[in-house]
Amino acid sequence: MSRAAARVGVGTRFRYDGETVEVVAMAATTGGNEVVLKDGQGRLLRLSLKELLFSDRAAISPDGPGPSADDECEIASVVLGQLDAVEKQKVLE
């Protein structure tokens, strides 16, 4: 499974239930963090940030080249982070 970091905030775009949506607001509530999404028709949807990030219904839409949620292989930082001290030294050489 590929894990990549991406900034999530106002302006971040996702595919949610097959629709392109954009985060237009974020709120910290007693139940956890929530986001307000706006779709292409101007409709608003409020849901938990956890639902957005961990649901199979959502995937981040990258703004440019780089890692994305459906990459088939691990990004370099993940692979390098799993090396032991000897292997890291070989890479540095």
Buried (B, 14 or more C-beta within 10 A) or exposed (E): EEEBEBEBEEEBBBBBEEEEBBBBEBEEEEEEBBBBBBBEEEEEBEBBBEBBBEEEEBEBBBEEEEBBBEEEEBBEEEEEEEEEEEEEEEEEE
